[in-house]
Amino acid sequence: MSVDHNFGYVLAAYIAGALILGAMILATMLDYAALKRALKRFPQRGADAGRLEP
């Protein structure tokens, strides 16, 4: 079994793809955490959301 002369390019492409995919997943997770923190600043809506405070 001989190694193809393009093996290095294929391996580099797989590594680059894995790194890009990992970076996209990390960016999505960080954005999700930031959105959750931003949503905490808004008041909660519940069953008594329509009531006026006395």
Buried (B, 14 or more C-beta within 10 A) or exposed (E): EEEEEEEEEEEEEEEEEEEEEEEEEEEEEEEEEEEEEEEEEEEEEEEEEEEEEE
